[in-house]
Amino acid sequence: MEIQQGYQLTYCTNIHPGETWAAVFESLRRYVLPVKARFSPDKPFAIGLRLSDVASKELEQGEQLMEFKLWLAEHDLYVPIINGFPFGSFHGEAVKDDVHRPDWTTRERVEYTKRLVRLLAFLLPEGIVGGISTSPLSYKPWLAGDAPQTQVVLQRSTQHLAELVEELVRVRAQTGRLIHLDIEPEPDGLLETSTEFIDYYETYLLPQVSGHLQATLGLSQQRAVQAVYDSVQLCYDVCHFALAYEEPAAVLEQLATKKIKVGRVQISAALKADLPPSSEDRHALAQQFSTFAESTYLHQVLVRNRDNSITQYPDLPAALPHILDAQATEWRSHFHVPVFLERYNLLQSTQPEIQKIIRLLAAQHFTAYLEVETYTWEVLPPEIKQDLVSSIERELSWVKQNLELAELQLKESNITSTVGVSA
């Protein structure tokens, strides 16, 4: 299998139900194979694999891991990245804030993530860097603004991350496989904005983890610090940063200044609406939003006000009664909608934020991994649902086309600039 260097475009298999390895493997056969046949028939196709704790344990048993690796090779597939955020069940029942359990204060989260490291190190093709996404440490509402307890959670989480990074350094030394952990900020996560992520990285992660590596592995300070930068990166979920009203260019500039890398971009879109002055029109918008108020996932709402302040609600049902607030000018809701969907009736999507990040990616090449992550197909309104294989292929093709367009525009811009200088 010859994997071309450059962008690795895939989708995250967390969209498919399945908490056991047998169920995961069945979904790969049922969906990934036909998606590859349509989207990448003549080239290797990457899988953004999602494994629950149960599935990861089962995959390590017997000959299943070797059999899976052989199956991948047989079908011209490979696994460069794993989604290690949801630990347990992710479909068919209320997930809500349980998606953050167990958090990084627990041994369960550490052992689960170490297991994913072992699995990925075995599956990762030669010469390919791997990544494992993970939660934003914990869930902020559990702490209810308790500053001392928040500090305890940050300290304990960092101790566990230090242990995980030590494992990543050992794996790299033993196997030559470089794997990074990609922390994924999201609304109401303990880390939910670029500012919180960077502050945590500099205040807790970098000093404590580098100190741990010096003490346990005998690394020099310089090598230990570099190991942290290599091992812990950012998972840039476009939907999540759009919800926080953060400009992609500003986020990337801050990260570059701090030498923090982006491990992957999760291509995802949220719902949004500009709020009109008419209460009748706002009631119509509320009716549209209410069709997305389902019981499985959290759909936080972040409201931009006239003074540019942000009001945040933990879920759509909590937000809906406030849609008449005269100070509110825009709503964005954490509901992943198909990335090719620009609008849905009266509502829009944050698709333009995806196009911004794609243009920046074409110019800066700040990561190799683009992972489409629309995990809500089961709970979308019926009129949005289509054949799943066709929908996945359509999302991937939309991203590819936009990336090709961004690269073409960049090339034309560079040619124009060169001609201008020559003239």
C-alpha positions, 0 to 999 in steps of 0.5 A: 500500500502506497500512501501519498503524503499530504492531506489525509481526508476521511470521516469519523466512524463514530457516526455508526452505532456499535459499542462492541468490536463485532458491531464496529467491524460490521459497520466498517464492512457495511459502510466504509467499503462502499464509501471507499469504492465511490470516493477513493476507488484507486487510492488507499482510504483512511479510516477515522476509527472510533472505538469504545472502551469495550470494543478496544478491549475486545480488539486486543483479544486473540488474533483479532487485531492481526486479522483486522490489519490484514483486512485493512491491507486487503481492501486498501484501507489504513487507520491513521487516527482514532477518536478516543473522546466517547468512552462508552455508548454513543448512540441509541440512548441518552448520552448528554454529559455522560460523553465526558465520563469517565474524565481525565481524573480517572484511571479508566480514562488513562487505561482506555487511552493507553490501549488506543495507543497500543492499537494504533501503534500496531495498525499505523502504516510505516512513515505515517504519524498517528493521532488520538482525539480525547475529551477536554479533560472534564465537564465544566458544569459538574464543577459549578464554578468551584475554583479549588475543585477545578484546580484539583481536577486540572492537577489530577488530569495533568498527572494522568496526561503526563503518564500518557505522554510518557507512554507515547514517548516509549512507544515512539522509541520502541516502534518508531511510531509517532502518535499524538494526543489531540485534546478537543475543546468544546462548549461546556468542556473544562477546556472550551475555547482556544484561550482556555486550551492555551492557558492550560497548556502553558500553566499546567501541561507543559511544565508538569509533563516535561518535568515528569519526562525528565524525572522518569525517562531522564530526558533533558529539559529541551527534549522533554519540552519538545516531547510535550509539543509533539505528543499533545496537540489540538483537535480543531473541531470547526463546529466547536470553535464556530460556536465560541465565535472564534475566528480560525485565523486568530486561533491558528496565529495564537497556536503558532506563536505558542508552538502548539500544533494542530493534530487534526481538523474535524470538519463539522457544522453547527446550526445558526440563525441571525435573529430578526427584530420581529417576535413573530419571526423569532417564534418561527425560528424557535419552531425550527430550532425545536425540531433539533431538540432531541434527547441523545446529545447535548446541543448547547446554544451560544448567543451573541448579544448586541454588545458582543457578549456571549450568553450560553445555555447548556442545551436547546430546551433550556435556550428556547424560552429566551429566543425573544431576548431583545439583546440577542442578535445571533444563535448558534447551536451545537448540532452537527449538520451535514457539512454540504448543507448551507441552510435548512429552511429558516436556519443556516449552518456555520459552513462558512467557518469550514471554508475559512479553515480550508483556505487557511489549511491550503495556505499554511498546511498546519495539519495532515488530517481532515476528519468529517464528523457529522455524528447526528445522522440518526437524530436529524429531521427526516427531510435531511436524512438520505442514504448514509453511504451517499451522504458520507460520500457527498460530504467528503466530496464537498470538502475535497472540492473546496480544498481544491478550489482553495489551492487553485485560488492560492496558486492564482493569487501567487502567480498574480503577485509574482507577475505584479512584482516582476512588472 
